Amino acid sequence: MKIQRQLEAILLKYLKPGKVNLVVGARRVGKTYLIKKILKESNEKYLWLNGDDETAHKLLEEKSIINYQRLTAGIDIL
C-alpha cells in the first residue's frame, strides 16, 4: 500500500537515538502493524512495552533513573 510505504519512510527518517516519535491515529488503522514491521526489518535492539500489559506496569513501577537505565541497557529503540 502506497500510504503505508510513505509513512514507513517518514518514520525511518525521524527515528534517531534519544528522540521520541509518536504514532497517533484512529483505532485499527495499522499503527502497531507499521511499528512492528519497522522493528522487524531493523537491525536495532528494541524493547517492546504494551501499556495494557500488567507486566510492563510492574517493570515501570519503580520510578528511578537506575531502574530505567537497567531496563534500557543495550536497547536502541524503546
PQR file with spaces between the fields and no chain letter, atoms N, CA, C, O and H, PARSE charges and radii, in Angstrom:
ATOM       1  N    MET     1       0.832   -1.167    0.000 -0.4000 1.5000
ATOM       2  CA   MET     1       0.000    0.000    0.000 -0.0000 2.0000
ATOM       3  C    MET     1       0.886    1.243    0.000  0.5500 1.7000
ATOM       4  O    MET     1       1.822    1.334    0.794 -0.5500 1.4000
ATOM       5  N    LYS     2       0.605    2.178   -0.863 -0.4000 1.5000
ATOM       6  CA   LYS     2       1.445    3.357   -1.043 -0.0000 2.0000
ATOM       7  C    LYS     2       1.509    4.231    0.215  0.5500 1.7000
ATOM       8  O    LYS     2       2.585    4.699    0.587 -0.5500 1.4000
ATOM       9  H    LYS     2      -0.156    2.103   -1.508  0.4000 1.0000
ATOM      10  N    ILE     3       0.369    4.453    0.869 -0.4000 1.5000
ATOM      11  CA   ILE     3       0.346    5.292    2.071 -0.0000 2.0000
ATOM      12  C    ILE     3       1.224    4.682    3.157  0.5500 1.7000
ATOM      13  O    ILE     3       1.985    5.386    3.821 -0.5500 1.4000
ATOM      14  H    ILE     3      -0.505    4.073    0.567  0.4000 1.0000
ATOM      15  N    GLN     4       1.111    3.370    3.329 -0.4000 1.5000
ATOM      16  CA   GLN     4       1.896    2.698    4.359 -0.0000 2.0000
ATOM      17  C    GLN     4       3.393    2.831    4.077  0.5500 1.7000
ATOM      18  O    GLN     4       4.169    3.058    5.005 -0.5500 1.4000
ATOM      19  H    GLN     4       0.492    2.799    2.789  0.4000 1.0000
ATOM      20  N    ARG     5       3.810    2.695    2.829 -0.4000 1.5000
ATOM      21  CA   ARG     5       5.222    2.848    2.485 -0.0000 2.0000
ATOM      22  C    ARG     5       5.689    4.275    2.736  0.5500 1.7000
ATOM      23  O    ARG     5       6.816    4.488    3.184 -0.5500 1.4000
ATOM      24  H    ARG     5       3.179    2.510    2.075  0.4000 1.0000
ATOM      25  N    GLN     6       4.835    5.254    2.451 -0.4000 1.5000
ATOM      26  CA   GLN     6       5.187    6.653    2.700 -0.0000 2.0000
ATOM      27  C    GLN     6       5.347    6.906    4.192  0.5500 1.7000
ATOM      28  O    GLN     6       6.295    7.566    4.617 -0.5500 1.4000
ATOM      29  H    GLN     6       3.920    5.081    2.087  0.4000 1.0000
ATOM      30  N    LEU     7       4.417    6.380    4.987 -0.4000 1.5000
ATOM      31  CA   LEU     7       4.511    6.542    6.432 -0.0000 2.0000
ATOM      32  C    LEU     7       5.750    5.858    6.990  0.5500 1.7000
ATOM      33  O    LEU     7       6.408    6.385    7.886 -0.5500 1.4000
ATOM      34  H    LEU     7       3.647    5.844    4.642  0.4000 1.0000
ATOM      35  N    GLU     8       6.060    4.700    6.465 -0.4000 1.5000
ATOM      36  CA   GLU     8       7.257    3.970    6.911 -0.0000 2.0000
ATOM      37  C    GLU     8       8.505    4.793    6.631  0.5500 1.7000
ATOM      38  O    GLU     8       9.388    4.881    7.484 -0.5500 1.4000
ATOM      39  H    GLU     8       5.525    4.272    5.737  0.4000 1.0000
ATOM      40  N    ALA     9       8.591    5.390    5.463 -0.4000 1.5000
ATOM      41  CA   ALA     9       9.750    6.217    5.102 -0.0000 2.0000
ATOM      42  C    ALA     9       9.863    7.423    6.029  0.5500 1.7000
ATOM      43  O    ALA     9      10.964    7.790    6.440 -0.5500 1.4000
ATOM      44  H    ALA     9       7.874    5.319    4.770  0.4000 1.0000
ATOM      45  N    ILE    10       8.735    8.036    6.356 -0.4000 1.5000
ATOM      46  CA   ILE    10       8.744    9.190    7.260 -0.0000 2.0000
ATOM      47  C    ILE    10       9.219    8.774    8.648  0.5500 1.7000
ATOM      48  O    ILE    10      10.057    9.449    9.248 -0.5500 1.4000
ATOM      49  H    ILE    10       7.841    7.738    6.021  0.4000 1.0000
ATOM      50  N    LEU    11       8.690    7.670    9.158 -0.4000 1.5000
ATOM      51  CA   LEU    11       9.109    7.190   10.479 -0.0000 2.0000
ATOM      52  C    LEU    11      10.604    6.872   10.507  0.5500 1.7000
ATOM      53  O    LEU    11      11.296    7.233   11.459 -0.5500 1.4000
ATOM      54  H    LEU    11       8.010    7.122    8.671  0.4000 1.0000
ATOM      55  N    LEU    12      11.094    6.212    9.491 -0.4000 1.5000
ATOM      56  CA   LEU    12      12.518    5.866    9.440 -0.0000 2.0000
ATOM      57  C    LEU    12      13.389    7.118    9.388  0.5500 1.7000
ATOM      58  O    LEU    12      14.476    7.150    9.965 -0.5500 1.4000
ATOM      59  H    LEU    12      10.532    5.919    8.718  0.4000 1.0000
ATOM      60  N    LYS    13      12.913    8.136    8.705 -0.4000 1.5000
ATOM      61  CA   LYS    13      13.655    9.396    8.588 -0.0000 2.0000
ATOM      62  C    LYS    13      13.850   10.037    9.965  0.5500 1.7000
ATOM      63  O    LYS    13      14.915   10.580   10.257 -0.5500 1.4000
ATOM      64  H    LYS    13      12.030    8.111    8.237  0.4000 1.0000
ATOM      65  N    TYR    14      12.823    9.971   10.800 -0.4000 1.5000
ATOM      66  CA   TYR    14      12.871   10.641   12.101 -0.0000 2.0000
ATOM      67  C    TYR    14      13.289    9.733   13.252  0.5500 1.7000
ATOM      68  O    TYR    14      13.371   10.192   14.391 -0.5500 1.4000
ATOM      69  H    TYR    14      11.958    9.530   10.562  0.4000 1.0000
ATOM      70  N    LEU    15      13.550    8.480   12.987 -0.4000 1.5000
ATOM      71  CA   LEU    15      13.956    7.543   14.027 -0.0000 2.0000
ATOM      72  C    LEU    15      15.430    7.770   14.350  0.5500 1.7000
ATOM      73  O    LEU    15      16.320    7.358   13.605 -0.5500 1.4000
ATOM      74  H    LEU    15      13.484    8.107   12.061  0.4000 1.0000
ATOM      75  N    LYS    16      15.664    8.434   15.478 -0.4000 1.5000
ATOM      76  CA   LYS    16      17.024    8.786   15.872 -0.0000 2.0000
ATOM      77  C    LYS    16      17.219    8.477   17.358  0.5500 1.7000
ATOM      78  O    LYS    16      16.272    8.557   18.140 -0.5500 1.4000
ATOM      79  H    LYS    16      14.942    8.769   16.083  0.4000 1.0000
ATOM      80  N    PRO    17      18.454    8.124   17.747 -0.5600 1.5000
ATOM      81  CA   PRO    17      18.719    7.827   19.158  0.2800 2.0000
ATOM      82  C    PRO    17      18.383    9.028   20.048  0.5500 1.7000
ATOM      83  O    PRO    17      18.675   10.173   19.704 -0.5500 1.4000
ATOM      84  N    GLY    18      17.770    8.746   21.186 -0.4000 1.5000
ATOM      85  CA   GLY    18      17.467    9.785   22.149 -0.0000 2.0000
ATOM      86  C    GLY    18      16.256   10.638   21.801  0.5500 1.7000
ATOM      87  O    GLY    18      15.964   11.608   22.501 -0.5500 1.4000
ATOM      88  H    GLY    18      17.532    7.816   21.466  0.4000 1.0000
ATOM      89  N    LYS    19      15.557   10.298   20.746 -0.4000 1.5000
ATOM      90  CA   LYS    19      14.386   11.067   20.324 -0.0000 2.0000
ATOM      91  C    LYS    19      13.124   10.250   20.492  0.5500 1.7000
ATOM      92  O    LYS    19      13.158    9.020   20.439 -0.5500 1.4000
ATOM      93  H    LYS    19      15.795    9.510   20.177  0.4000 1.0000
ATOM      94  N    VAL    20      12.018   10.928   20.695 -0.4000 1.5000
ATOM      95  CA   VAL    20      10.726   10.280   20.863 -0.0000 2.0000
ATOM      96  C    VAL    20       9.883   10.554   19.631  0.5500 1.7000
ATOM      97  O    VAL    20       9.798   11.691   19.166 -0.5500 1.4000
ATOM      98  H    VAL    20      11.991   11.927   20.738  0.4000 1.0000
ATOM      99  N    ASN    21       9.272    9.523   19.111 -0.4000 1.5000
ATOM     100  CA   ASN    21       8.341    9.656   17.996 -0.0000 2.0000
ATOM     101  C    ASN    21       6.998    9.102   18.436  0.5500 1.7000
ATOM     102  O    ASN    21       6.930    8.025   19.028 -0.5500 1.4000
ATOM     103  H    ASN    21       9.341    8.600   19.489  0.4000 1.0000
ATOM     104  N    LEU    22       5.946    9.824   18.154 -0.4000 1.5000
ATOM     105  CA   LEU    22       4.598    9.374   18.473 -0.0000 2.0000
ATOM     106  C    LEU    22       3.884    9.018   17.185  0.5500 1.7000
ATOM     107  O    LEU    22       3.930    9.757   16.202 -0.5500 1.4000
ATOM     108  H    LEU    22       6.001   10.699   17.673  0.4000 1.0000
ATOM     109  N    VAL    23       3.224    7.873   17.209 -0.4000 1.5000
ATOM     110  CA   VAL    23       2.390    7.458   16.083 -0.0000 2.0000
ATOM     111  C    VAL    23       0.965    7.488   16.597  0.5500 1.7000
ATOM     112  O    VAL    23       0.591    6.699   17.465 -0.5500 1.4000
ATOM     113  H    VAL    23       3.186    7.272   18.008  0.4000 1.0000
ATOM     114  N    VAL    24       0.177    8.396   16.063 -0.4000 1.5000
ATOM     115  CA   VAL    24      -1.199    8.555   16.509 -0.0000 2.0000
ATOM     116  C    VAL    24      -2.153    8.356   15.342  0.5500 1.7000
ATOM     117  O    VAL    24      -1.798    8.564   14.182 -0.5500 1.4000
ATOM     118  H    VAL    24       0.480    9.037   15.358  0.4000 1.0000
ATOM     119  N    GLY    25      -3.347    7.956   15.671 -0.4000 1.5000
ATOM     120  CA   GLY    25      -4.359    7.761   14.645 -0.0000 2.0000
ATOM     121  C    GLY    25      -5.546    7.024   15.225  0.5500 1.7000
ATOM     122  O    GLY    25      -5.541    6.600   16.381 -0.5500 1.4000
ATOM     123  H    GLY    25      -3.635    7.787   16.613  0.4000 1.0000
ATOM     124  N    ALA    26      -6.540    6.886   14.409 -0.4000 1.5000
ATOM     125  CA   ALA    26      -7.757    6.188   14.819 -0.0000 2.0000
ATOM     126  C    ALA    26      -7.445    4.737   15.150  0.5500 1.7000
ATOM     127  O    ALA    26      -6.387    4.216   14.795 -0.5500 1.4000
ATOM     128  H    ALA    26      -6.544    7.230   13.470  0.4000 1.0000
ATOM     129  N    ARG    27      -8.373    4.101   15.828 -0.4000 1.5000
ATOM     130  CA   ARG    27      -8.217    2.687   16.169 -0.0000 2.0000
ATOM     131  C    ARG    27      -8.247    1.840   14.908  0.5500 1.7000
ATOM     132  O    ARG    27      -8.966    2.134   13.953 -0.5500 1.4000
ATOM     133  H    ARG    27      -9.232    4.524   16.116  0.4000 1.0000
ATOM     134  N    ARG    28      -7.443    0.775   14.930 -0.4000 1.5000
ATOM     135  CA   ARG    28      -7.467   -0.263   13.895 -0.0000 2.0000
ATOM     136  C    ARG    28      -7.115    0.243   12.493  0.5500 1.7000
ATOM     137  O    ARG    28      -7.693   -0.196   11.498 -0.5500 1.4000
ATOM     138  H    ARG    28      -6.859    0.536   15.706  0.4000 1.0000
ATOM     139  N    VAL    29      -6.144    1.186   12.434 -0.4000 1.5000
ATOM     140  CA   VAL    29      -5.713    1.666   11.115 -0.0000 2.0000
ATOM     141  C    VAL    29      -4.318    1.160   10.743  0.5500 1.7000
ATOM     142  O    VAL    29      -3.820    1.443    9.654 -0.5500 1.4000
ATOM     143  H    VAL    29      -5.675    1.543   13.242  0.4000 1.0000
ATOM     144  N    GLY    30      -3.684    0.400   11.669 -0.4000 1.5000
ATOM     145  CA   GLY    30      -2.397   -0.207   11.348 -0.0000 2.0000
ATOM     146  C    GLY    30      -1.187    0.418   12.013  0.5500 1.7000
ATOM     147  O    GLY    30      -0.065    0.191   11.559 -0.5500 1.4000
ATOM     148  H    GLY    30      -4.090    0.170   12.554  0.4000 1.0000
ATOM     149  N    LYS    31      -1.369    1.193   13.068 -0.4000 1.5000
ATOM     150  CA   LYS    31      -0.238    1.826   13.748 -0.0000 2.0000
ATOM     151  C    LYS    31       0.721    0.777   14.318  0.5500 1.7000
ATOM     152  O    LYS    31       1.925    0.828   14.071 -0.5500 1.4000
ATOM     153  H    LYS    31      -2.281    1.377   13.436  0.4000 1.0000
ATOM     154  N    THR    32       0.181   -0.165   15.074 -0.4000 1.5000
ATOM     155  CA   THR    32       1.012   -1.207   15.681 -0.0000 2.0000
ATOM     156  C    THR    32       1.663   -2.067   14.604  0.5500 1.7000
ATOM     157  O    THR    32       2.841   -2.407   14.713 -0.5500 1.4000
ATOM     158  H    THR    32      -0.798   -0.207   15.275  0.4000 1.0000
ATOM     159  N    TYR    33       0.921   -2.414   13.582 -0.4000 1.5000
ATOM     160  CA   TYR    33       1.454   -3.206   12.477 -0.0000 2.0000
ATOM     161  C    TYR    33       2.646   -2.502   11.845  0.5500 1.7000
ATOM     162  O    TYR    33       3.675   -3.128   11.589 -0.5500 1.4000
ATOM     163  H    TYR    33      -0.036   -2.138   13.494  0.4000 1.0000
ATOM     164  N    LEU    34       2.513   -1.213   11.595 -0.4000 1.5000
ATOM     165  CA   LEU    34       3.579   -0.439   10.957 -0.0000 2.0000
ATOM     166  C    LEU    34       4.833   -0.402   11.836  0.5500 1.7000
ATOM     167  O    LEU    34       5.945   -0.600   11.345 -0.5500 1.4000
ATOM     168  H    LEU    34       1.677   -0.705   11.803  0.4000 1.0000
ATOM     169  N    ILE    35       4.650   -0.149   13.127 -0.4000 1.5000
ATOM     170  CA   ILE    35       5.798   -0.091   14.041 -0.0000 2.0000
ATOM     171  C    ILE    35       6.482   -1.448   14.135  0.5500 1.7000
ATOM     172  O    ILE    35       7.709   -1.534   14.084 -0.5500 1.4000
ATOM     173  H    ILE    35       3.747    0.012   13.525  0.4000 1.0000
ATOM     174  N    LYS    36       5.693   -2.505   14.272 -0.4000 1.5000
ATOM     175  CA   LYS    36       6.291   -3.851   14.363 -0.0000 2.0000
ATOM     176  C    LYS    36       7.012   -4.224   13.073  0.5500 1.7000
ATOM     177  O    LYS    36       8.042   -4.897   13.118 -0.5500 1.4000
ATOM     178  H    LYS    36       4.697   -2.436   14.314  0.4000 1.0000
ATOM     179  N    LYS    37       6.496   -3.806   11.937 -0.4000 1.5000
ATOM     180  CA   LYS    37       7.142   -4.075   10.644 -0.0000 2.0000
ATOM     181  C    LYS    37       8.507   -3.386   10.589  0.5500 1.7000
ATOM     182  O    LYS    37       9.496   -3.987   10.169 -0.5500 1.4000
ATOM     183  H    LYS    37       5.659   -3.260   11.900  0.4000 1.0000
ATOM     184  N    ILE    38       8.554   -2.134   11.013 -0.4000 1.5000
ATOM     185  CA   ILE    38       9.819   -1.393   11.018 -0.0000 2.0000
ATOM     186  C    ILE    38      10.810   -2.050   11.969  0.5500 1.7000
ATOM     187  O    ILE    38      11.984   -2.198   11.630 -0.5500 1.4000
ATOM     188  H    ILE    38       7.751   -1.646   11.355  0.4000 1.0000
ATOM     189  N    LEU    39      10.355   -2.444   13.153 -0.4000 1.5000
ATOM     190  CA   LEU    39      11.249   -3.089   14.121 -0.0000 2.0000
ATOM     191  C    LEU    39      11.771   -4.421   13.589  0.5500 1.7000
ATOM     192  O    LEU    39      12.942   -4.753   13.778 -0.5500 1.4000
ATOM     193  H    LEU    39       9.402   -2.324   13.429  0.4000 1.0000
ATOM     194  N    LYS    40      10.908   -5.177   12.929 -0.4000 1.5000
ATOM     195  CA   LYS    40      11.292   -6.485   12.391 -0.0000 2.0000
ATOM     196  C    LYS    40      12.375   -6.342   11.328  0.5500 1.7000
ATOM     197  O    LYS    40      13.283   -7.169   11.245 -0.5500 1.4000
ATOM     198  H    LYS    40       9.957   -4.907   12.776  0.4000 1.0000
ATOM     199  N    GLU    41      12.279   -5.303   10.523 -0.4000 1.5000
ATOM     200  CA   GLU    41      13.238   -5.079    9.440 -0.0000 2.0000
ATOM     201  C    GLU    41      14.505   -4.372    9.914  0.5500 1.7000
ATOM     202  O    GLU    41      15.492   -4.289    9.183 -0.5500 1.4000
ATOM     203  H    GLU    41      11.542   -4.631   10.590  0.4000 1.0000
ATOM     204  N    SER    42      14.466   -3.866   11.139 -0.4000 1.5000
ATOM     205  CA   SER    42      15.593   -3.120   11.691 -0.0000 2.0000
ATOM     206  C    SER    42      16.622   -4.075   12.287  0.5500 1.7000
ATOM     207  O    SER    42      16.296   -5.186   12.705 -0.5500 1.4000
ATOM     208  H    SER    42      13.664   -3.933   11.733  0.4000 1.0000
ATOM     209  N    ASN    43      17.854   -3.621   12.315 -0.4000 1.5000
ATOM     210  CA   ASN    43      18.910   -4.392   12.970 -0.0000 2.0000
ATOM     211  C    ASN    43      19.139   -3.912   14.400  0.5500 1.7000
ATOM     212  O    ASN    43      20.046   -4.382   15.087 -0.5500 1.4000
ATOM     213  H    ASN    43      18.119   -2.719   11.975  0.4000 1.0000
ATOM     214  N    GLU    44      18.314   -2.982   14.831 -0.4000 1.5000
ATOM     215  CA   GLU    44      18.459   -2.398   16.161 -0.0000 2.0000
ATOM     216  C    GLU    44      17.854   -3.318   17.218  0.5500 1.7000
ATOM     217  O    GLU    44      16.903   -4.054   16.956 -0.5500 1.4000
ATOM     218  H    GLU    44      17.577   -2.600   14.273  0.4000 1.0000
ATOM     219  N    LYS    45      18.429   -3.256   18.420 -0.4000 1.5000
ATOM     220  CA   LYS    45      17.841   -3.988   19.550 -0.0000 2.0000
ATOM     221  C    LYS    45      16.736   -3.119   20.121  0.5500 1.7000
ATOM     222  O    LYS    45      16.919   -1.920   20.330 -0.5500 1.4000
ATOM     223  H    LYS    45      19.201   -2.658   18.633  0.4000 1.0000
ATOM     224  N    TYR    46      15.578   -3.737   20.376 -0.4000 1.5000
ATOM     225  CA   TYR    46      14.462   -2.941   20.867 -0.0000 2.0000
ATOM     226  C    TYR    46      13.768   -3.626   22.030  0.5500 1.7000
ATOM     227  O    TYR    46      13.865   -4.838   22.221 -0.5500 1.4000
ATOM     228  H    TYR    46      15.429   -4.711   20.206  0.4000 1.0000
ATOM     229  N    LEU    47      13.067   -2.810   22.798 -0.4000 1.5000
ATOM     230  CA   LEU    47      12.250   -3.291   23.908 -0.0000 2.0000
ATOM     231  C    LEU    47      10.829   -2.838   23.627  0.5500 1.7000
ATOM     232  O    LEU    47      10.563   -1.643   23.498 -0.5500 1.4000
ATOM     233  H    LEU    47      12.988   -1.826   22.643  0.4000 1.0000
ATOM     234  N    TRP    48       9.910   -3.804   23.532 -0.4000 1.5000
ATOM     235  CA   TRP    48       8.510   -3.518   23.236 -0.0000 2.0000
ATOM     236  C    TRP    48       7.721   -3.602   24.526  0.5500 1.7000
ATOM     237  O    TRP    48       7.656   -4.660   25.152 -0.5500 1.4000
ATOM     238  H    TRP    48      10.125   -4.775   23.637  0.4000 1.0000
ATOM     239  N    LEU    49       7.121   -2.493   24.926 -0.4000 1.5000
ATOM     240  CA   LEU    49       6.277   -2.465   26.120 -0.0000 2.0000
ATOM     241  C    LEU    49       4.871   -2.073   25.705  0.5500 1.7000
ATOM     242  O    LEU    49       4.674   -1.117   24.955 -0.5500 1.4000
ATOM     243  H    LEU    49       7.174   -1.634   24.417  0.4000 1.0000
ATOM     244  N    ASN    50       3.897   -2.820   26.201 -0.4000 1.5000
ATOM     245  CA   ASN    50       2.491   -2.559   25.906 -0.0000 2.0000
ATOM     246  C    ASN    50       1.850   -1.946   27.148  0.5500 1.7000
ATOM     247  O    ASN    50       1.864   -2.549   28.221 -0.5500 1.4000
ATOM     248  H    ASN    50       4.056   -3.597   26.811  0.4000 1.0000
ATOM     249  N    GLY    51       1.295   -0.760   27.001 -0.4000 1.5000
ATOM     250  CA   GLY    51       0.690   -0.060   28.131 -0.0000 2.0000
ATOM     251  C    GLY    51      -0.489   -0.784   28.754  0.5500 1.7000
ATOM     252  O    GLY    51      -0.878   -0.473   29.879 -0.5500 1.4000
ATOM     253  H    GLY    51       1.283   -0.270   26.130  0.4000 1.0000
ATOM     254  N    ASP    52      -1.064   -1.746   28.042 -0.4000 1.5000
ATOM     255  CA   ASP    52      -2.183   -2.514   28.576 -0.0000 2.0000
ATOM     256  C    ASP    52      -1.733   -3.763   29.326  0.5500 1.7000
ATOM     257  O    ASP    52      -2.560   -4.466   29.905 -0.5500 1.4000
ATOM     258  H    ASP    52      -0.748   -1.998   27.128  0.4000 1.0000
ATOM     259  N    ASP    53      -0.430   -4.047   29.321 -0.4000 1.5000
ATOM     260  CA   ASP    53       0.114   -5.267   29.905 -0.0000 2.0000
ATOM     261  C    ASP    53       0.549   -5.019   31.351  0.5500 1.7000
ATOM     262  O    ASP    53       1.326   -4.104   31.626 -0.5500 1.4000
ATOM     263  H    ASP    53       0.242   -3.475   28.850  0.4000 1.0000
ATOM     264  N    GLU    54       0.047   -5.831   32.257 -0.4000 1.5000
ATOM     265  CA   GLU    54       0.371   -5.692   33.674 -0.0000 2.0000
ATOM     266  C    GLU    54       1.868   -5.889   33.943  0.5500 1.7000
ATOM     267  O    GLU    54       2.418   -5.252   34.842 -0.5500 1.4000
ATOM     268  H    GLU    54      -0.584   -6.574   32.033  0.4000 1.0000
ATOM     269  N    THR    55       2.521   -6.745   33.192 -0.4000 1.5000
ATOM     270  CA   THR    55       3.959   -6.968   33.363 -0.0000 2.0000
ATOM     271  C    THR    55       4.741   -5.690   33.067  0.5500 1.7000
ATOM     272  O    THR    55       5.678   -5.348   33.788 -0.5500 1.4000
ATOM     273  H    THR    55       2.074   -7.263   32.462  0.4000 1.0000
ATOM     274  N    ALA    56       4.354   -4.996   32.014 -0.4000 1.5000
ATOM     275  CA   ALA    56       5.006   -3.724   31.676 -0.0000 2.0000
ATOM     276  C    ALA    56       4.802   -2.709   32.799  0.5500 1.7000
ATOM     277  O    ALA    56       5.712   -1.946   33.123 -0.5500 1.4000
ATOM     278  H    ALA    56       3.593   -5.274   31.428  0.4000 1.0000
ATOM     279  N    HIS    57       3.621   -2.700   33.384 -0.4000 1.5000
ATOM     280  CA   HIS    57       3.346   -1.790   34.506 -0.0000 2.0000
ATOM     281  C    HIS    57       4.288   -2.088   35.663  0.5500 1.7000
ATOM     282  O    HIS    57       4.824   -1.171   36.286 -0.5500 1.4000
ATOM     283  H    HIS    57       2.882   -3.319   33.121  0.4000 1.0000
ATOM     284  N    LYS    58       4.488   -3.359   35.945 -0.4000 1.5000
ATOM     285  CA   LYS    58       5.357   -3.746   37.054 -0.0000 2.0000
ATOM     286  C    LYS    58       6.813   -3.362   36.777  0.5500 1.7000
ATOM     287  O    LYS    58       7.525   -2.929   37.683 -0.5500 1.4000
ATOM     288  H    LYS    58       4.053   -4.103   35.439  0.4000 1.0000
ATOM     289  N    LEU    59       7.256   -3.519   35.521 -0.4000 1.5000
ATOM     290  CA   LEU    59       8.625   -3.148   35.166 -0.0000 2.0000
ATOM     291  C    LEU    59       8.868   -1.653   35.363  0.5500 1.7000
ATOM     292  O    LEU    59       9.964   -1.241   35.744 -0.5500 1.4000
ATOM     293  H    LEU    59       6.677   -3.870   34.785  0.4000 1.0000
ATOM     294  N    LEU    60       7.855   -0.855   35.106 -0.4000 1.5000
ATOM     295  CA   LEU    60       7.993    0.600   35.176 -0.0000 2.0000
ATOM     296  C    LEU    60       7.540    1.175   36.514  0.5500 1.7000
ATOM     297  O    LEU    60       7.587    2.387   36.724 -0.5500 1.4000
ATOM     298  H    LEU    60       6.965   -1.189   34.797  0.4000 1.0000
ATOM     299  N    GLU    61       7.103    0.305   37.412 -0.4000 1.5000
ATOM     300  CA   GLU    61       6.567    0.746   38.699 -0.0000 2.0000
ATOM     301  C    GLU    61       7.587    1.530   39.514  0.5500 1.7000
ATOM     302  O    GLU    61       7.262    2.550   40.121 -0.5500 1.4000
ATOM     303  H    GLU    61       7.065   -0.680   37.242  0.4000 1.0000
ATOM     304  N    GLU    62       8.830    1.041   39.520 -0.4000 1.5000
ATOM     305  CA   GLU    62       9.895    1.737   40.250 -0.0000 2.0000
ATOM     306  C    GLU    62      10.379    2.909   39.396  0.5500 1.7000
ATOM     307  O    GLU    62      11.080    2.724   38.401 -0.5500 1.4000
ATOM     308  H    GLU    62       9.095    0.213   39.027  0.4000 1.0000
ATOM     309  N    LYS    63       9.995    4.101   39.799 -0.4000 1.5000
ATOM     310  CA   LYS    63      10.302    5.296   39.016 -0.0000 2.0000
ATOM     311  C    LYS    63      11.645    5.878   39.448  0.5500 1.7000
ATOM     312  O    LYS    63      11.703    6.864   40.183 -0.5500 1.4000
ATOM     313  H    LYS    63       9.425    4.251   40.606  0.4000 1.0000
ATOM     314  N    SER    64      12.721    5.249   38.978 -0.4000 1.5000
ATOM     315  CA   SER    64      14.059    5.739   39.291 -0.0000 2.0000
ATOM     316  C    SER    64      14.925    5.654   38.048  0.5500 1.7000
ATOM     317  O    SER    64      14.704    4.817   37.172 -0.5500 1.4000
ATOM     318  H    SER    64      12.673    4.448   38.381  0.4000 1.0000
ATOM     319  N    ILE    65      15.894    6.518   37.988 -0.4000 1.5000
ATOM     320  CA   ILE    65      16.816    6.527   36.851 -0.0000 2.0000
ATOM     321  C    ILE    65      17.538    5.194   36.756  0.5500 1.7000
ATOM     322  O    ILE    65      17.744    4.676   35.658 -0.5500 1.4000
ATOM     323  H    ILE    65      16.074    7.198   38.700  0.4000 1.0000
ATOM     324  N    ILE    66      17.921    4.639   37.884 -0.4000 1.5000
ATOM     325  CA   ILE    66      18.638    3.349   37.890 -0.0000 2.0000
ATOM     326  C    ILE    66      17.772    2.256   37.268  0.5500 1.7000
ATOM     327  O    ILE    66      18.267    1.452   36.478 -0.5500 1.4000
ATOM     328  H    ILE    66      17.754    5.059   38.776  0.4000 1.0000
ATOM     329  N    ASN    67      16.492    2.218   37.613 -0.4000 1.5000
ATOM     330  CA   ASN    67      15.592    1.218   37.046 -0.0000 2.0000
ATOM     331  C    ASN    67      15.476    1.401   35.535  0.5500 1.7000
ATOM     332  O    ASN    67      15.544    0.428   34.784 -0.5500 1.4000
ATOM     333  H    ASN    67      16.090    2.871   38.255  0.4000 1.0000
ATOM     334  N    TYR    68      15.302    2.636   35.093 -0.4000 1.5000
ATOM     335  CA   TYR    68      15.167    2.894   33.651 -0.0000 2.0000
ATOM     336  C    TYR    68      16.458    2.570   32.904  0.5500 1.7000
ATOM     337  O    TYR    68      16.414    2.062   31.784 -0.5500 1.4000
ATOM     338  H    TYR    68      15.247    3.426   35.703  0.4000 1.0000
ATOM     339  N    GLN    69      17.598    2.858   33.512 -0.4000 1.5000
ATOM     340  CA   GLN    69      18.881    2.507   32.893 -0.0000 2.0000
ATOM     341  C    GLN    69      19.027    0.993   32.788  0.5500 1.7000
ATOM     342  O    GLN    69      19.517    0.479   31.783 -0.5500 1.4000
ATOM     343  H    GLN    69      17.633    3.271   34.422  0.4000 1.0000
ATOM     344  N    ARG    70      18.603    0.288   33.825 -0.4000 1.5000
ATOM     345  CA   ARG    70      18.673   -1.185   33.819 -0.0000 2.0000
ATOM     346  C    ARG    70      17.793   -1.750   32.710  0.5500 1.7000
ATOM     347  O    ARG    70      18.210   -2.647   31.978 -0.5500 1.4000
ATOM     348  H    ARG    70      18.205    0.706   34.642  0.4000 1.0000
ATOM     349  N    LEU    71      16.573   -1.224   32.585 -0.4000 1.5000
ATOM     350  CA   LEU    71      15.647   -1.714   31.581 -0.0000 2.0000
ATOM     351  C    LEU    71      16.119   -1.457   30.150  0.5500 1.7000
ATOM     352  O    LEU    71      15.879   -2.263   29.250 -0.5500 1.4000
ATOM     353  H    LEU    71      16.234   -0.495   33.180  0.4000 1.0000
ATOM     354  N    THR    72      16.789   -0.332   29.956 -0.4000 1.5000
ATOM     355  CA   THR    72      17.153    0.062   28.591 -0.0000 2.0000
ATOM     356  C    THR    72      18.614   -0.222   28.251  0.5500 1.7000
ATOM     357  O    THR    72      19.072    0.148   27.170 -0.5500 1.4000
ATOM     358  H    THR    72      16.984    0.322   30.687  0.4000 1.0000
ATOM     359  N    ALA    73      19.351   -0.868   29.146 -0.4000 1.5000
ATOM     360  CA   ALA    73      20.754   -1.187   28.854 -0.0000 2.0000
ATOM     361  C    ALA    73      20.842   -2.070   27.611  0.5500 1.7000
ATOM     362  O    ALA    73      20.227   -3.135   27.554 -0.5500 1.4000
ATOM     363  H    ALA    73      18.979   -1.169   30.024  0.4000 1.0000
ATOM     364  N    GLY    74      21.590   -1.632   26.639 -0.4000 1.5000
ATOM     365  CA   GLY    74      21.771   -2.401   25.407 -0.0000 2.0000
ATOM     366  C    GLY    74      20.614   -2.285   24.439  0.5500 1.7000
ATOM     367  O    GLY    74      20.595   -2.965   23.413 -0.5500 1.4000
ATOM     368  H    GLY    74      22.089   -0.767   26.685  0.4000 1.0000
ATOM     369  N    ILE    75      19.653   -1.440   24.746 -0.4000 1.5000
ATOM     370  CA   ILE    75      18.469   -1.269   23.896 -0.0000 2.0000
ATOM     371  C    ILE    75      18.641   -0.012   23.041  0.5500 1.7000
ATOM     372  O    ILE    75      18.996    1.052   23.550 -0.5500 1.4000
ATOM     373  H    ILE    75      19.668   -0.888   25.579  0.4000 1.0000
ATOM     374  N    ASP    76      18.388   -0.146   21.747 -0.4000 1.5000
ATOM     375  CA   ASP    76      18.484    1.003   20.843 -0.0000 2.0000
ATOM     376  C    ASP    76      17.147    1.723   20.681  0.5500 1.7000
ATOM     377  O    ASP    76      17.103    2.945   20.537 -0.5500 1.4000
ATOM     378  H    ASP    76      18.100   -1.010   21.333  0.4000 1.0000
ATOM     379  N    ILE    77      16.063    0.955   20.705 -0.4000 1.5000
ATOM     380  CA   ILE    77      14.732    1.524   20.492 -0.0000 2.0000
ATOM     381  C    ILE    77      13.802    1.011   21.573  0.5500 1.7000
ATOM     382  O    ILE    77      13.751   -0.187   21.849 -0.5500 1.4000
ATOM     383  H    ILE    77      16.099   -0.038   20.823  0.4000 1.0000
ATOM     384  N    LEU    78      13.066    1.932   22.182 -0.4000 1.5000
ATOM     385  CA   LEU    78      12.095    1.574   23.210 -0.0000 2.0000
ATOM     386  C    LEU    78      10.722    1.865   22.676  0.5500 1.7000
ATOM     387  O    LEU    78       9.730    1.642   23.370 -0.5500 1.4000
ATOM     388  H    LEU    78      13.107    2.905   21.957  0.4000 1.0000
